[in-house]
Amino acid sequence: MGRASNTERLTSSRPIVMPSTITFCKLSIRKLYAKSRRLGIASWNDSLDYADFIHELWEAISKHRELKEEAARTLEILGKGDVIQLLSDTVMEHRVLISQ
């Protein structure tokens, strides 16, 4: 499948996101990632580079019947670019924790 070829384009400026909203979305993404790991969705694929893995993981989360509603809410609040960044941060935090 691969990374999306077209980037997210804004049709108008977004309002400034409140820090509490960002915190809420971070927690939501952490919860989605934890659930995706339990469901076996978040397993590393050696044929993908890291960026492709994150994009594929988000697509899988977004389409999974148990996760897609919360994923859609988070995506609506932040937009895909920010969601991908927060998911990447979450994955890296988890990798650091398990390597210690």
Order of alpha helices (4+ residues) and beta strands (2+ residues): alpha-alpha-alpha-alpha
